[in-house]
Amino acid sequence: VKELISNRAELKAKNSLHFKIRNINGQNIDNDQKLRIAFDTNPVRLFIHFIHNTKYPDDEKQDIKNIELDQNKPWNEANKTAHTIVEQMIKKKQKGIVIVSTNLDQFAKSNDRWFFQDIDFSMMINSNKYMKEKKVISPYVVYLFISKNITFDNITIDGCVYVIDCIINGIGHFHITQHLIHTKQSVINYHFKQPIFTVSLPIDVDKIFKSGIDSYKKSNFDEAISLIRFALCAMLQTLDDSGIEVASAVNWLGRVYYKKAEYDKAYEYHKKALNIYFEQIDVNQIKVANCYCHLGNICLGKGEYAESIEYYKKYLKILSPQLGEDHKNVATSFYNLGNSYFETGEYETSIEYHEKALNIRLKKFGEKHESVARSLNELGLQTNKAKEYIDKSLEILINDKSNNFDLDLTKSYDVLGLILEKNGTNKE
């Protein structure tokens, strides 16, 4: 559908129409999973929503805002429900599986094996003998099946499976898109053709979380996101969503997305972490300051320089008194402020901050350190670039015959004098 609309000549000519495909509830369909869910409804209705870019230039930004966290909420809630069911099963010494997935009704088959003790999973779906619980947490459904043996027959579970002390077999192609979580007494008699993230119960959240951080440090960002998301989901099964541990996981997701240059998602996660920290009775000021620093980095990456300056200053206001003016992290913030001010055209202020950063780094690391080299390089580039801009400005102002810009001309000479002084060209 998108291809047909995009190729229409009259729409191409206008080049100002943007559109989205939505379901009957007005939700955007932007991946295969959502498309499958849309086709589970009866009747199937898809809507094309046109947006005029010049009339609503901020529509896309509004759509991106909180989309990542909003999508994860029902998933986390469904797994929290599954966790409660699993605990009850273990307590009652029941054997079976708990599934969190999209609707399984499409895979249901009638039971034609009345005299067989064991039947395939597709025949269990609509059987009260096996399916003991079904809870809808849209767009997901949580299922409880009680059986000592379960054979999955040519089926893809679009979600995760909790296996409690039972035997799992597979016929044909059997796949789980998310996670396989099992007790140590469970037996998995199937070799999956595609890799599946498998974890034993009870889940060691700290270990998985640390593995995610290790993946981040090795620049395996997609793997880091997968691991930290899983750890976050497991945390939320037993913890409140405003806990410090949750804030830490959310904060790390922000850091990973920043490294991937997915700035909107990174911003969203760091904002969420910041809000959680503010909710604490005893607010950890260092964690708050670090959030401000991350938000400043994101805004700098997005080209939102005024906002980045605001966040860096908030960071310095908290940490400078605690760390001292000569701390390496303070120098980094001065360096970033120098870059932000340069982009806003405030060259004098930019140079001042870069000099502050350079002085701290020289004292801390000496002349032959990479951070000193970066400061020197940036300072040299910015003073030269600033001189180029001021020279152009002076050329325009001097040639203007209206005499309306005397004050601007004076300011330009002042800034140029400062730049030349920094470069050591006192004569000029």
C-alpha positions in Angstrom: 0.0 0.0 0.0 2.8 2.4 0.9 4.6 1.7 -2.4 1.4 2.3 -4.4 0.7 5.6 -2.7 4.3 6.8 -2.8 4.6 6.2 -6.5 1.4 8.2 -7.4 2.6 11.0 -9.7 0.2 13.7 -8.3 1.4 13.0 -4.7 5.1 12.9 -5.7 4.7 16.2 -7.5 3.4 17.9 -4.3 6.2 16.5 -2.2 4.5 17.8 0.9 2.3 14.9 1.9 3.4 12.4 4.5 1.1 9.4 5.5 0.8 6.6 8.0 -1.2 3.4 7.9 -3.3 2.9 11.0 -5.6 0.3 12.5 -9.2 0.7 13.5 -8.0 2.1 16.9 -5.9 4.8 15.3 -2.6 3.0 16.2 0.3 3.2 13.6 1.1 -0.1 11.8 4.8 0.2 11.3 6.0 -3.4 11.7 4.9 -7.0 10.8 3.7 -7.8 14.4 1.2 -4.9 14.4 0.1 -5.9 10.9 -0.6 -9.5 12.0 -2.6 -8.1 15.0 -4.6 -5.9 12.7 -5.5 -9.0 10.6 -6.8 -10.8 13.7 -9.7 -8.4 13.9 -13.0 -9.0 12.0 -13.6 -7.2 9.8 -10.0 -6.1 8.8 -9.9 -2.3 8.4 -6.8 -0.3 7.6 -6.8 3.5 7.4 -4.4 5.8 5.5 -3.7 9.0 7.5 -2.3 11.8 5.5 -0.3 14.6 7.1 0.6 17.8 5.4 4.2 18.5 6.3 4.1 22.2 5.9 0.9 22.5 7.9 1.8 20.1 10.7 5.7 20.2 10.8 5.9 18.8 14.3 3.5 15.9 13.8 6.3 13.3 13.4 8.0 14.5 16.6 4.8 14.2 18.5 4.4 10.7 17.2 7.9 9.7 18.2 7.5 11.0 21.8 7.2 8.2 24.3 6.5 5.6 21.5 9.3 3.2 22.8 8.1 3.3 26.4 4.4 3.1 25.4 5.0 0.0 23.3 6.8 -1.7 26.1 4.2 -1.1 28.8 1.7 -3.8 27.8 4.5 -6.3 27.2 5.9 -5.6 30.7 2.5 -5.8 32.2 1.7 -9.1 30.5 5.0 -10.6 31.7 4.3 -9.4 35.2 1.0 -11.3 35.0 2.8 -14.4 33.7 5.3 -14.2 36.6 2.4 -14.3 39.1 0.9 -17.4 37.4 4.3 -19.1 37.3 4.8 -18.5 41.0 1.4 -20.0 41.7 2.2 -23.1 39.5 5.5 -23.7 41.3 3.7 -23.4 44.7 1.0 -25.9 43.6 3.6 -28.1 42.0 1.8 -27.9 38.6 3.4 -28.8 35.3 2.9 -26.9 32.1 3.6 -23.6 30.3 2.7 -20.0 30.4 2.8 -18.1 27.1 2.8 -14.3 26.5 2.1 -13.7 22.9 -0.2 -12.3 20.3 -3.5 -14.1 19.9 -3.0 -17.9 19.3 -6.6 -18.5 18.0 -5.3 -18.6 14.4 -3.3 -21.7 15.2 -6.1 -23.6 16.9 -7.1 -27.0 15.5 -10.0 -29.2 16.5 -9.1 -32.2 18.7 -9.5 -35.4 16.6 -7.6 -37.5 19.1 -10.1 -38.1 21.9 -8.5 -41.5 22.8 -4.9 -40.2 22.9 -3.3 -39.2 26.1 -1.1 -36.6 24.5 -2.2 -34.2 21.7 -0.3 -31.5 19.8 -0.3 -28.0 21.1 -2.5 -26.6 18.3 -5.3 -28.9 19.7 -4.8 -27.6 23.2 -5.5 -24.0 22.4 -9.3 -24.3 22.5 -9.4 -27.2 25.0 -10.6 -26.5 28.5 -8.8 -29.7 29.6 -5.4 -28.1 28.9 -5.9 -24.3 28.7 -6.8 -23.2 32.2 -6.4 -19.5 32.0 -6.4 -16.7 29.4 -5.9 -13.0 30.2 -5.9 -10.3 27.5 -3.5 -7.4 28.0 -3.8 -5.9 24.5 -2.1 -6.4 22.2 -0.9 -9.5 24.1 -2.6 -12.5 25.7 -1.3 -14.5 28.6 -2.1 -18.2 28.4 -1.8 -21.0 31.0 -1.6 -24.6 29.7 -1.4 -27.5 32.2 0.3 -30.7 30.9 3.3 -32.8 31.6 4.2 -33.0 27.9 3.6 -30.4 25.2 4.4 -30.8 21.6 4.5 -27.6 19.5 3.5 -28.5 15.9 4.7 -26.1 13.1 4.0 -23.0 15.1 5.7 -19.6 15.8 5.0 -18.2 19.2 5.2 -14.4 18.7 6.2 -13.7 22.3 7.8 -15.7 25.1 7.2 -19.1 26.8 7.6 -20.0 30.5 8.2 -23.8 30.9 7.4 -25.2 34.4 8.7 -28.7 35.1 7.3 -30.2 31.8 8.7 -31.8 28.7 8.7 -29.7 25.5 8.8 -31.3 22.0 8.6 -29.9 18.6 7.3 -31.1 15.2 8.4 -29.3 12.0 9.2 -25.7 12.3 8.8 -24.4 15.9 10.0 -20.9 16.8 9.7 -18.4 19.7 10.3 -14.8 18.7 11.3 -13.5 22.2 12.4 -15.7 25.2 12.3 -19.2 26.5 12.3 -19.2 30.3 12.3 -22.6 32.1 12.7 -24.3 35.4 15.8 -26.6 35.9 13.5 -29.6 36.0 12.1 -28.9 32.5 13.2 -30.8 29.4 13.5 -29.1 26.0 13.6 -31.9 23.3 13.9 -29.6 20.3 16.8 -28.0 18.4 15.7 -24.6 17.4 16.8 -23.6 13.9 17.0 -19.9 14.9 18.8 -18.7 18.1 16.4 -18.1 21.0 17.3 -16.2 24.2 17.0 -18.9 26.9 17.0 -18.3 30.6 16.5 -20.6 33.6 14.2 -19.8 36.6 14.7 -18.1 38.9 16.0 -15.3 36.6 19.3 -13.8 37.7 18.4 -10.2 36.8 21.7 -8.7 37.9 23.7 -11.1 35.8 21.7 -10.4 32.7 21.8 -6.6 33.3 25.6 -6.8 33.7 25.9 -8.8 30.5 24.0 -6.0 28.8 26.4 -3.4 30.1 29.3 -5.6 29.0 27.8 -5.8 25.5 27.5 -2.0 25.5 31.2 -1.6 26.4 32.1 -3.9 23.5 29.9 -1.8 21.1 27.5 -4.7 20.6 24.6 -2.3 21.0 21.7 -4.4 19.6 22.7 -7.2 22.0 22.9 -4.7 24.8 19.4 -3.4 24.2 18.0 -7.0 24.1 19.7 -8.0 27.4 18.9 -4.7 29.3 15.3 -4.8 28.0 14.9 -8.3 29.3 16.4 -7.4 32.6 14.1 -4.4 32.9 11.1 -6.6 32.0 12.2 -9.1 34.7 12.7 -6.3 37.3 9.1 -5.0 36.6 7.7 -8.4 37.5 8.6 -7.8 41.2 9.5 -4.1 41.5 7.6 -0.9 41.2 8.2 1.1 38.0 9.6 4.0 40.1 12.4 2.0 41.7 16.1 2.9 41.6 16.9 -0.4 39.8 14.4 0.4 37.1 15.8 3.9 36.7 19.3 2.4 36.3 18.1 0.1 33.5 16.2 2.9 31.8 19.2 5.1 32.0 21.4 2.5 30.4 19.0 2.0 27.6 19.3 5.7 27.0 23.1 5.4 26.8 22.9 2.6 24.3 20.4 4.4 22.0 22.7 7.5 22.2 25.6 5.4 20.9 23.4 4.2 18.0 22.6 7.9 17.3 18.9 7.2 17.9 18.5 10.4 19.8 14.8 10.6 20.3 14.7 7.2 22.0 17.8 8.1 24.1 16.2 11.3 25.2 13.0 9.6 26.1 14.8 7.0 28.3 17.0 9.5 30.1 14.0 11.8 30.8 12.2 8.7 32.3 15.2 8.0 34.5 15.4 11.6 35.6 11.7 11.6 36.6 12.2 8.4 38.6 15.2 9.9 40.4 13.1 13.0 41.3 10.4 10.8 42.8 12.8 9.4 45.4 12.6 10.6 49.0 16.4 10.9 49.2 17.3 12.2 45.7 20.7 11.1 44.5 22.1 14.3 43.1 24.9 12.7 41.3 22.5 10.4 39.3 20.4 13.5 38.5 23.5 15.4 37.3 24.6 12.5 35.1 21.1 12.4 33.5 21.5 16.1 32.8 24.9 15.4 31.2 23.4 12.6 29.0 20.5 14.9 28.0 23.0 17.6 27.1 25.0 15.2 24.9 21.8 14.1 23.1 20.7 17.7 22.4 24.2 18.5 21.2 23.9 15.5 18.8 20.5 16.6 17.6 21.7 20.2 16.9 19.5 21.6 19.7 22.4 23.8 21.1 20.4 26.1 23.4 18.9 23.0 25.2 22.3 21.3 25.4 23.8 24.4 27.1 20.9 24.4 29.6 21.5 20.8 30.5 25.3 21.1 30.8 24.9 24.1 33.1 22.5 22.1 35.3 25.0 19.3 35.4 27.8 21.7 36.4 25.7 23.4 39.0 25.2 20.1 40.9 28.6 18.5 40.4 31.1 21.4 40.4 30.7 22.0 44.2 31.0 18.2 44.9 33.8 17.3 42.5 35.7 20.6 42.4 36.4 22.9 39.5 39.5 20.9 38.4 37.8 17.5 37.9 38.1 15.8 34.6 34.3 15.5 34.2 33.9 19.2 34.8 36.5 19.7 32.0 34.5 17.5 29.7 31.4 19.7 30.3 33.4 22.9 29.7 34.5 21.3 26.4 30.9 20.4 25.4 29.7 23.9 26.4 32.4 25.3 24.1 31.1 23.3 21.2 27.5 24.3 21.9 28.3 28.0 22.2 30.3 27.9 19.0 27.3 26.5 17.1 25.1 29.3 18.4 27.6 31.8 17.1 28.8 33.0 20.6 32.5 32.6 19.7 34.0 34.5 22.6 32.1 32.4 25.2 33.0 29.2 23.2 36.7 30.0 23.3 36.5 30.8 27.1 35.0 27.4 27.8 37.5 25.6 25.7 40.3 27.3 27.5 38.8 26.3 30.8 38.7 22.7 29.7 42.2 22.9 28.3 43.6 24.3 31.6 42.1 21.6 33.7 43.3 18.8 31.3 46.8 20.2 31.2 46.9 20.1 35.0 45.4 16.7 35.3 47.1 14.9 32.4 50.0 16.9 31.1 50.7 18.1 27.6 50.8 14.6 25.9 47.3 13.3 26.7 44.6 12.7 24.0 42.1 14.9 25.8 44.6 17.8 25.8 45.1 17.2 22.1 41.4 17.3 21.5 41.0 20.6 23.4 44.0 22.2 21.5 42.6 21.0 18.2 39.1 22.3 18.9 40.4 25.6 20.3 42.5 26.1 17.2 39.7 25.2 14.8 37.2 27.4 16.5 39.4 30.5 16.8 40.3 30.2 13.1 36.7 29.6 12.1 35.5 32.4 14.3 38.0 34.8 12.8 36.7 33.8 9.3 33.1 34.6 10.3 34.1 37.9 12.0 36.1 39.0 8.9 33.1 38.4 6.7 30.9 40.3 9.1 33.3 43.2 9.2 33.4 43.3 5.4 29.6 43.6 5.3 29.4 46.2 8.1 32.2 48.4 6.8 30.7 48.5 3.3 27.2 49.4 4.6 26.4 53.1 3.9 23.4 53.4 6.2 25.5 53.8 9.4 22.9 51.8 11.2 25.3 49.2 12.4 27.9 51.1 14.4 27.3 49.1 17.6 27.5 45.8 15.7 30.8 47.0 14.0 32.3 47.8 17.4 31.3 44.4 18.8 32.8 42.6 15.8 36.1 44.5 16.3 36.1 43.5 20.0 35.6 39.8 19.3 38.1 39.8 16.5 40.7 41.4 18.8 40.0 38.7 21.4 40.5 36.0 18.8 43.7 37.5 17.4 45.0 37.8 21.0 44.3 34.1 21.6 46.2 33.3 18.4 49.2 35.4 19.5 48.9 37.8 16.6 49.1 40.9 18.7 50.5 43.1 15.9 47.5 42.4 13.7 
